[in-house]
């Protein structure tokens, strides 16, 4: 019998159309698998009873041959920073551990209206600040991939959307949604052998998403195949009157067109120097050679300010975070820890409510926004961000897409970088540029390193050129067929 948890989104929907199985069968299959794989700690809460009830309603439509919604019966995992009405939305922080929104985020509402069935809320780094899903009040998530050299070693799923990625890789959900501020969708996707897509800034509404850095945050899907990401993105995208930063354009609709022939891929020379892991570099450059053999053109490009992107990101993002998190004071939002007076209540609520990494970034953010440091750090950061954007616009006049590694290394061991924040921050080396410039980027799994862990490459396109990006990603996926490897490796 077919393992329903191995089916892609398209295969699930097609199966419903042919009445081969029912949505309730699929939910039950995922529920059973979750019961046997709780140890990955992917979910902060599950809602399989509610999901089963919704699936049984969808069963009737399947059995009667009624027209199904575009994503009807799709088991979905939702990151713990998307508001879900009457469900705890904590952003994995103690200060929000009992917070239940009275409304749904635009993204979750759109997906539900399209027929998706949420099966659980996924673990993440607190307030999306982290690259390993270890900064969570619920404890770390474990990557379902195993090291060949040391099978007992517990690996990081990446972050901050590590729970969303691990849930899909471990087949505890058919697809998931996450947020990407500096690589938080793409890096976990690469660590878990999945497809992770960050849209153009403004493509997806941020309404109802717990804010980290408002000029950088963007929602996106994490899936097993590129087409699965396309299906979710078509539903997620579109203007929203509740979010003034959404682009005033029609929701995205995919069209399949040309292959690699005639497409020019840019390879940043700065990344050639920055990529110090030989296996990651070989994966990237071998992918470039494959593209060239299929008719693509390769061109070395220079982005002089891309080397500053990581430093700029860790100025701008903490500054915006410090402002966004000021509301969590035990009065307006969040858990209140009583004190002798108002000031002590504020101090205790915030010092006990926030984790160490969040407090570190709040302090950095407040420092760069202070009168003494504003011009030297924050203002300079904004200027360099603009220079990077201009450089990318110039480059995209000569190339169609930029090809790079997604991550500097394959998945690392849990606990190996927690005590060294600077080393942890390096995980975002190749991904932050797309957030700073607001352009779309996708991570596609390619191969395995000698230790058996997945490695991915990143494609970046100019703003609102998602169709070109997806077409290239589909062709790349057809070449490597990594989703078959995923199912072989994770039993």
C-alpha positions in Angstrom: 0.0 0.0 0.0 1.2 3.5 -0.8 2.7 5.4 2.1 0.5 8.5 2.1 3.0 10.6 4.0 5.5 10.3 1.0 3.2 11.9 -1.5 3.8 15.4 -2.9 1.1 18.0 -2.7 0.2 17.5 -6.4 0.1 13.7 -5.8 -2.2 14.1 -2.8 -4.6 16.4 -4.7 -4.6 14.1 -7.7 -5.3 11.1 -5.5 -8.3 12.8 -4.1 -9.5 13.6 -7.6 -9.3 9.9 -8.5 -10.9 8.8 -5.2 -7.9 6.6 -4.4 -7.9 7.7 -0.7 -9.6 10.3 1.4 -8.4 13.4 3.3 -9.2 11.6 6.6 -6.9 8.7 5.6 -4.1 11.2 5.0 -4.5 13.0 8.3 -4.6 9.6 10.1 -1.4 8.6 8.4 0.4 11.7 9.5 -1.0 11.4 13.0 0.3 7.8 13.3 3.7 8.9 12.0 3.8 11.8 14.5 3.0 9.4 17.4 6.1 7.3 16.4 8.4 10.3 15.9 7.6 12.7 18.8 11.3 12.7 19.7 12.2 15.1 16.9 10.3 17.8 18.9 9.0 19.5 15.8 5.7 20.7 17.2 4.9 23.0 20.1 1.3 21.8 19.9 -0.7 19.6 17.6 -4.4 19.7 16.6 -5.0 16.3 15.0 -8.5 15.9 16.5 -9.6 19.2 14.9 -7.8 18.3 11.7 -9.6 14.9 11.5 -13.0 16.7 11.8 -12.1 19.0 8.9 -10.8 16.1 6.9 -14.1 14.2 7.3 -16.0 17.2 5.9 -13.6 17.1 2.9 -14.2 13.4 2.6 -17.8 14.0 1.6 -16.7 16.3 -1.2 -14.3 13.7 -2.5 -16.8 10.9 -2.3 -19.5 12.9 -4.1 -17.2 14.1 -6.8 -17.7 17.8 -5.9 -15.1 20.3 -7.0 -12.4 20.6 -4.4 -10.6 23.8 -3.3 -7.1 24.3 -4.6 -5.4 22.8 -1.6 -8.2 20.8 0.0 -7.1 18.2 2.4 -3.5 19.2 2.6 -1.9 18.6 6.0 0.0 21.8 6.9 2.5 22.7 9.7 2.5 26.3 10.8 5.4 28.1 12.4 4.7 29.4 15.9 4.8 33.0 14.9 1.7 33.0 12.7 -1.4 34.1 14.5 -4.0 31.3 14.7 -7.3 32.2 16.3 -7.7 30.8 19.8 -4.5 28.8 19.6 -1.4 29.6 21.6 1.0 31.7 19.4 4.1 32.1 21.5 6.9 32.7 19.0 8.5 30.1 21.4 9.1 32.8 24.0 8.2 32.7 27.7 6.8 36.2 27.4 4.1 34.9 25.0 3.6 31.4 26.4 -0.1 31.9 27.1 -1.0 34.3 24.3 -4.0 33.3 22.2 -4.8 35.7 19.3 -8.4 36.5 18.5 -7.7 36.5 14.8 -5.8 34.6 12.1 -2.9 35.9 10.2 -3.6 36.7 6.5 -1.4 33.8 5.4 -3.0 31.1 7.6 -6.4 32.4 6.7 -5.7 32.2 3.0 -4.3 28.7 3.2 -7.3 27.6 5.3 -9.7 29.1 2.8 -7.9 27.1 0.1 -8.6 23.9 2.0 -5.3 23.4 3.9 -5.7 21.5 7.2 -3.4 22.7 10.0 -2.0 19.7 12.0 0.2 21.6 14.4 2.3 24.6 15.3 6.1 24.2 14.8 9.0 24.9 17.0 11.3 27.8 16.2 14.0 30.1 17.6 12.5 32.6 20.0 11.0 35.5 18.0 12.8 34.0 14.9 16.2 35.0 16.3 18.5 32.1 15.7 19.9 29.6 13.2 19.5 26.3 15.0 16.1 26.2 16.7 17.8 25.9 20.1 16.6 29.3 21.4 13.1 28.0 22.3 11.2 27.5 25.5 10.1 24.1 24.2 13.6 22.9 23.8 15.6 22.2 20.6 14.2 20.4 17.5 16.2 17.5 16.2 17.1 17.2 12.5 15.8 13.8 11.2 18.9 13.3 9.1 21.7 11.2 10.6 25.5 11.6 10.4 27.0 8.5 8.7 30.1 8.9 10.8 28.3 9.4 14.1 24.7 8.2 13.9 24.1 9.0 17.6 24.9 12.7 17.1 21.9 15.0 17.2 22.0 17.5 14.5 20.5 21.0 14.2 17.6 21.4 11.8 18.7 25.0 11.2 16.6 28.0 12.1 14.7 29.9 12.8 12.1 27.8 11.0 13.8 24.5 12.1 10.6 22.9 13.4 8.8 23.6 10.1 11.6 22.1 8.1 12.1 19.0 10.3 8.3 18.3 10.3 8.3 18.1 6.5 11.5 16.2 6.2 10.4 13.7 8.9 7.0 13.4 7.1 5.0 14.8 10.0 3.3 17.2 7.6 2.9 17.4 3.8 4.2 21.0 3.7 4.9 23.9 6.1 5.1 27.6 6.3 7.8 29.7 7.9 9.3 33.2 7.9 12.6 34.4 6.5 14.3 37.4 7.9 17.9 36.6 7.0 17.7 33.0 5.7 15.3 31.4 8.2 13.4 29.4 5.5 16.3 28.6 3.1 18.9 27.5 5.7 16.7 25.0 7.5 15.5 23.7 4.1 19.1 23.1 3.0 19.9 21.4 6.3 16.9 19.1 5.9 17.1 18.3 2.1 14.1 20.4 1.3 13.0 23.3 -1.0 12.8 26.6 0.9 11.4 29.7 -0.8 11.6 33.4 0.2 9.4 35.6 -2.0 10.1 39.2 -3.0 9.5 41.5 -0.1 5.8 42.6 -0.3 4.5 39.5 -2.1 3.1 38.0 1.1 1.3 39.8 3.8 3.0 40.1 7.2 -0.4 40.8 9.0 -0.7 38.5 12.0 3.0 37.4 12.0 4.9 38.2 15.1 7.4 40.8 13.9 11.2 40.4 14.1 12.5 43.0 11.6 9.7 44.6 9.7 11.7 45.6 6.6 13.2 42.1 6.2 10.5 39.6 7.3 8.8 37.6 4.6 6.7 34.5 4.8 7.2 31.5 2.6 6.8 27.7 2.2 9.1 24.8 3.0 8.3 21.7 1.0 9.7 18.5 -0.5 9.4 19.7 -4.1 9.6 22.9 -6.0 6.0 22.4 -7.4 4.8 22.0 -3.8 6.2 25.4 -3.0 4.6 26.9 -6.1 1.2 25.6 -5.1 1.4 27.1 -1.6 2.9 30.4 -2.8 0.1 30.9 -5.3 -2.4 30.9 -2.4 -0.2 32.9 0.0 0.7 35.8 -2.3 -1.4 38.9 -3.0 -2.1 42.4 -1.8 -3.6 42.7 1.7 -5.3 45.9 3.0 -4.1 45.0 6.5 -0.4 45.3 5.4 0.5 48.5 3.6 3.9 46.9 2.5 2.2 44.3 0.3 2.7 45.0 -3.4 -0.3 46.2 -5.3 -0.1 43.4 -7.9 -2.1 40.3 -8.7 -1.5 37.1 -6.8 1.3 35.0 -8.4 0.3 32.5 -11.0 2.9 30.1 -12.3 3.6 29.4 -16.0 6.0 26.8 -17.2 8.3 27.9 -19.9 11.9 27.7 -21.1 14.7 25.5 -19.6 18.2 26.5 -19.0 19.0 27.3 -22.6 19.7 31.0 -23.0 19.6 31.8 -19.2 22.6 33.5 -17.7 23.6 32.6 -14.2 25.9 34.9 -12.2 28.4 33.5 -9.8 29.6 36.0 -7.2 33.4 36.0 -7.0 33.1 37.2 -3.4 31.4 33.9 -2.5 34.2 31.9 -4.1 36.5 33.4 -1.4 33.9 33.2 1.4 33.0 29.6 0.9 35.6 27.7 2.8 33.9 24.3 3.1 35.3 22.3 0.2 32.2 20.0 -0.1 29.8 22.9 -0.2 32.0 24.7 -2.8 32.2 21.6 -4.9 28.5 21.1 -4.8 27.9 24.7 -5.9 30.5 24.7 -8.7 29.5 21.3 -10.0 25.9 22.5 -10.2 27.1 25.5 -12.2 28.9 23.1 -14.6 25.7 21.0 -15.0 23.8 24.1 -15.8 26.4 25.1 -18.4 26.2 21.6 -20.0 22.4 22.1 -20.3 22.8 25.3 -22.3 23.0 27.9 -19.6 25.5 30.7 -19.7 27.8 31.3 -16.7 29.2 34.6 -15.8 31.4 35.7 -12.9 29.9 38.8 -11.2 31.1 41.1 -8.5 29.1 42.4 -5.6 31.6 44.5 -3.7 29.3 45.2 -0.8 28.0 41.6 -0.4 30.8 40.9 2.0 29.4 43.6 4.3 25.9 42.1 4.1 26.2 40.0 7.3 27.5 42.9 9.4 24.8 45.2 8.0 22.1 42.6 8.7 23.2 42.4 12.4 22.9 46.1 12.7 19.6 46.7 10.9 17.7 43.6 12.1 18.5 44.1 15.9 17.6 47.8 15.6 14.1 46.9 14.1 13.7 44.1 16.6 14.4 46.4 19.6 11.6 48.6 18.4 9.2 45.8 17.6 9.8 44.0 20.9 9.4 47.2 23.1 5.6 46.4 23.3 6.3 43.2 25.3 6.4 44.7 28.8 3.8 42.8 30.8 1.3 45.6 30.4 0.5 45.9 26.7 1.6 42.4 25.7 3.1 39.4 27.4 3.3 37.6 30.7 3.6 39.9 33.7 6.0 39.2 36.5 4.9 41.3 39.5 7.4 43.5 41.3 7.5 46.0 44.2 6.7 48.9 41.8 6.0 49.6 38.1 9.7 49.8 37.1 10.6 46.5 38.8 7.6 44.9 37.1 8.8 46.1 33.7 12.4 44.8 34.5 11.3 41.4 35.8 8.8 40.8 33.0 11.3 41.5 30.2 14.4 40.0 31.8 12.5 36.8 32.7 10.3 36.7 29.6 13.0 37.0 27.0 15.8 34.4 26.3 19.5 35.2 26.1 19.7 35.6 22.4 16.7 37.9 22.2 18.1 40.1 25.0 21.4 40.2 23.2 19.8 41.5 20.0 17.6 44.0 21.9 20.7 45.4 23.5 22.6 45.6 20.2 19.6 47.2 18.6 19.2 49.8 21.3 22.9 50.6 21.1 23.0 51.2 17.3 19.9 53.4 17.6 21.4 55.5 20.5 22.4 59.1 19.8 26.1 58.2 20.1 26.0 55.3 17.6 23.2 56.1 15.2 25.3 57.9 12.6 28.3 55.5 12.8 26.3 52.3 12.8 22.6 52.4 11.9 22.8 55.2 9.3 25.9 53.7 7.7 24.1 50.3 7.6 21.2 51.8 5.7 23.6 53.4 3.2 25.5 50.2 2.6 22.2 48.4 2.2 21.2 50.8 -0.5 24.5 50.3 -2.2 24.0 46.5 -2.2 20.6 47.0 -3.7 22.0 49.2 -6.5 24.8 46.7 -7.2 22.2 43.9 -7.5 20.1 46.0 -9.9 23.2 46.5 -12.1 24.1 42.8 -12.0 20.6 41.8 -13.0 21.0 43.8 -16.2 23.6 41.2 -17.3 22.4 38.0 -15.7 19.0 36.4 -15.2 19.7 34.6 -11.9 22.4 34.4 -9.3 23.7 30.9 -8.2 25.3 30.5 -4.8 25.6 28.0 -1.9 22.7 28.2 0.5 24.8 27.6 3.7 28.5 27.7 4.5 28.3 24.1 6.0 26.0 21.1 6.1 23.9 20.7 9.3 26.0 21.0 12.5 25.6 19.3 15.9 23.1 20.6 18.4 25.0 22.6 21.0 28.1 23.1 18.9 27.6 26.8 18.3 25.3 28.0 21.1 28.2 29.4 23.1 29.7 31.2 20.2 27.1 33.7 18.7 29.5 35.0 16.1 30.0 31.5 14.7 26.3 30.9 14.7 25.7 34.2 12.8 27.9 32.9 10.0 25.2 30.5 9.1 23.4 33.4 7.3 26.5 34.3 5.2 24.9 33.6 1.8 21.3 34.3 2.6 21.1 37.7 4.2 21.7 39.6 0.9 18.4 38.6 -0.6 16.6 39.9 2.5 18.4 43.2 2.5 17.6 43.7 -1.2 14.1 42.4 -0.9 14.6 40.0 -3.8 13.2 36.4 -4.1 15.5 33.4 -3.4 15.0 29.7 -3.3 17.1 26.8 -1.9 17.1 23.6 -3.9 18.6 20.3 -2.5 21.3 18.9 -4.7 23.4 16.2 -3.1 24.9 14.7 0.1 28.3 15.4 1.7 30.6 12.5 2.7 28.8 12.4 6.0 25.5 11.7 4.3 24.0 15.1 5.1 22.1 17.2 2.4 23.6 20.2 0.7 21.7 22.8 -1.3 22.2 25.7 -3.7 20.5 29.0 -3.7 19.0 30.8 -6.7 18.2 34.5 -6.5 16.3 36.6 -9.0 15.4 40.2 -9.4 12.3 41.5 -7.5 9.0 39.9 -8.7 10.7 37.5 -11.1 9.5 34.4 -9.2 8.3 32.7 -12.4 11.8 32.7 -13.8 13.2 31.5 -10.4 10.7 28.6 -10.2 11.3 27.5 -13.7 15.0 27.3 -13.1 14.5 25.5 -9.8 12.2 23.0 -11.4 14.8 22.2 -14.1 17.4 21.9 -11.4 15.2 19.6 -9.4 14.5 17.4 -12.4 18.3 17.0 -12.9 19.0 15.9 -9.3 15.7 14.3 -8.1 16.7 14.8 -4.5 13.3 14.2 -3.1 13.8 10.5 -3.9 16.9 10.5 -1.8 15.0 12.2 1.1 12.6 9.3 1.3 15.3 6.7 1.1 17.4 8.3 3.9 14.6 9.2 6.4 12.5 6.1 7.3 
